[in-house]
Amino acid sequence: MLRSLQTLRDTSVGARILAADGDHLAVVGGGDDYYMPWHWHDCLMILLPRMGSIDFRDETRKAGTWLSEDRFVIVPKALSHQTAARRTGHDHLAIYATDDQLAGIEGRVGSLSRVRAKLGAPTFFAISPAMRSLLGLCEASETTDLAMQSARGHLLAALLMNCLSQIERGEPLSTSTPDTHGDALVSEVKSYISNNPSTDLSLDLIADAFGLSRRHVTRLFREKTGMTIGEFHERERVGRARALLTETDLPVGEVAWRVGLESGSALARMMRRVAGITPTAARGMARSDKR
């Protein structure tokens, strides 16, 4: 199934289109049930996970590939591929660029021959810290405000140039198959917990979110991090609590509630166990450092 640039523009929900003109398109995609069956484009596609992982398959390889938040894939035009979310809460940014847009970039910055040389098959590259920051800024600028729309266009242009630079200068990453994605999966679990520190995240809830058994996710997490999921969750809660204690004047009970605990005494017990310090002492130390 061909999904041309025009088709993508016509069928995407307007609020999810970040930029669009005759030569390029940037679309936010995803959702809990995200699935795109086999298709191809009449232009280049760069796919960047913003949250969660993607099962990526293409006609050049038999096995699926785990596309996590630390990497992006560049997909040549006319190459058939399929994508699906690996867990709930998935979100990604897809940038589509025509030959005319690439030619225009070449006219401004010089030859893209080294980039084009790597476009024979889907290729994976690391997402740099600058790219991650630009992704976050693009997400924050999803608004109908005219000024922010203009700023978003510049942010997306900068992101595209960063992608092309990474492709030109960076080394391709090896593919991560379902059999070897343990590190990426643990990174996903950690990100999921870090984004929900105040939520009561049971092992059953986490296992269901990632389509794993309790036993498997527990064993894998301890093997890769040296701690249990519960211990990591507590560290995230304590980290969030310390930030609130040092950056705000909120009462200890309010801080406890904001990190998902029922009382200030429960927060004090957790902080003593995890960090060896009480809420009052943490706040006092921060104020002493500011003097």
N, C-alpha and C positions, 0 to 999 in steps of 0.2 A: 504494500500500500504506500503510495507516494503522499507525503505530507509536505507540500510546497510551502515556501515562505508566505505566500498569499493565503493558503489554507490555514496555516498556523495563526496568522493574524486575524482571520475571519472567525475562527472557532475558539480562540482563547477568550476567557472571561476578561472583560475590559479592565477590571480592577487589578488583574494579575499581570497585565502588560506593563513593563517598566519603560520601554522605549520601542518605537516602531517607525520605520520609514521604508522606502522602496528597496533599500540595500541591506537592512539589518533589522533584527528583532531581539528583544530580551524579555523573557517570560519567566515568572515564578510559577513553579509547578509543585505537585506533591499531594499530600493528604494521606489519611490512614489507609485508604484502599487504592493508592496510586498504582496503576498498571497501564502500560502502553504496549500493545502487541506489535509484532514484527512490522516495520515500516522503514522508509528511507526519506531523505530530504534532497532538495535540489540545491542545497547550499551546505556550507560547513557548519557543524554544531560543536559548541564547547559546553559541557555539562559539569556544573559545580555543585556538589551537595552542600547545603547550608545547615541542615540538621538531619541526622539519620543517614542510613546507608541505602544504596541502590544495588539491586542485582542487575548487572549489565551483561547482555549477551549480544553477539554479533556473528555474522556469517563467516568470519575468518577463524573462529575457534569453537570447539564443541562445548566446553564447560563454561558456566556462568562465571562472572568476575564480580568480586565484592568491591564496590566503589564507595569508599568511606569519606568522612569529612576532611581527611588530610590530603586528598588527591582530587584531580579532575581528569576528565577524558576529552580528547578532541576526536571527533568522528568525521571522516571525510564525507563529502556529498555522494549520493547514490549508493551508499553502503547500508545494507539492511541490518537493523538492530532492534532489540527489545529491552524495555526497562520496567522494573517493578520495585516498589518500596519493600525494604526488609523488615520494617517495624512501623508501629503507629507513630504519628508525629513527624513523619518525613517531610522534608522541604528542600527544594533545589532551585537553582537558577540556570536556565538554558539560554545561551547566547547564540544566535544564528547570524552568519555573515556570508553574503554573496561574493562571487568572484569580483564584482564591481567594487564592493567595499574594500576588499583586500587590495585591489589595484589602486584605489584611492589612497590607502595607507602607504603603499609603496611609493606613490608619488610624493608623499610628505616626508617619510622617514627613510626611504631607501629600500633596497631589495629585500624581499622575504624569502629568498631562495632556500635558506637554511630551514625555515619553517616549512615550506612546501615539500622539502625533501623528507619530512617526517609525517606526511599526510597520506601515506600509502595504506595505512590500516589504523584502526582505533588505537591510540597511544595514551598512556597515563603519565601524568607529571604531578609533582608535589605542589600543593597550594602554599605559597609563601605567606609570611606574616602580613606583608602589605596587601596581598590579595584577600586574606581573611578580613582585614580591616575594611577594605573597600566593599566586600560582600555585606558586612554589617551595616555600613553607611547606606548602601543601596536599599537594604531592608528597612532601615529607619526612615528613609525618605519616601516610602510608599504612601503618597498623599496626593490629593487633588490640588493642593496649593501650587500656584503657577511658579513661584520662586523655587520651591523644592523640586518641581518637575524639571526646571532648567538645570538645577544643581545635580539632579539624578542623571541627566544626560551626560554631564561631564564625568561623573563618578563611573558610569558604565563604560565610557570611552577609555578612562584610565584603567579600569579593570580589564578590558579587552587587550589593551596594549601590554599590561602586565602578564596576561596569559600568553600572548605571542612572544614576549621576551623570555618567559620561562620555557616555552617550547623551543625557542632558538638556542638558548644557552644551557638549559638543564638536561640532565640525563633521564631518559624514560625510566619509569618505575616498572618493576616486574608486576605481573598481574597477581591478584589475590583471589584464589579460588575458594569455594565454600569449605574445602578441606584444610585450608591454611589461613583462615581469617581470624584466628583466635585473638591476636593483638588488636585488630580493628574492632572486633566485637567488644572486647573489654573497654577499649576507648569509648565505644558507643555507650556502654552501660555507665561508665563514669560521667560522660557528658549528660546522660539522661538524669542521673542523680544530682549532678551539679546544677542543672536547670530546674530541679524540683526539690531543693533542700528542705523546704518546710512541709512537704507532703509525706504522709505515712506510707512509705514504699515497702510493702511486704515482698517477700521473696516470690510469692505467687504472682503478684502484679508485675514484677520485673520479668519473671520468666515468661509470662503470657505476652508482655510487650515485645519480647524478642523471639517468640516462638520456640523457646527452649524449655527443657525440664528444670525443675528446681535444682536437682543434683548436678546437672551439667553446668549451669550458669554459676553455681556456688563453687564448684571445683575449678572451673576455668578462671574465675576472678581471683581466687586465692593463689592459683598457680602463677598468674601474670603479675599480681601486685603484692603478694605477701601478706594480704589482710583480707578480712571477710567483707562482704558487701555492707553489712551492718556497721562495721568499724569505719569504712569509708564514708558512709552516710553521716555518721556522727561527726567525723572530722569536717565535713562540708557544713553541717549545721553549726558547729562551733566556730568555724571560720566566718560564716555569715553573721553569727551573733556578735563576735568580736568586732566586726566591721560596724555593726549598728551601735555597739556600745561606745566605740571610739569616735564615730562620725556624727552621732546624734545625741540628744539629751533624753531619749525615750526611757521611761521607767523600765526596770529589769523585767517586770512582768509582761510588758508590751513586747519587749525584745524576744522573750521566750515564746510568746504567742506567734510572733512573726516567723519564727523558725520551726513552728509546729509542735511546741511543747506546751503542756497544760499550765505550768506555773514557773515563777522565778526560781523556786527551790529545785525544780526538775532541771532547769538550765544550769544552776550552780553545781548540781551533782554531775551532770554531763561534762561541764567544763573542767571540773577538778579531775575527773577520770581521764579525759582526753588530753587536756593541756596543762593540768596541774595548777590551775589558777581559778579564782572566783570571778564572777561578773564585776563585782565592786573593785577588785584589785586590777582587773584588765582596764576598766575605765580610768582608774586613778593613775595607772602607769602611763596611759596615753596622754592624760592631761599634764603629767609631770614632764613628759618629753617635749611638750609644746611650749613650756616656759623658757 
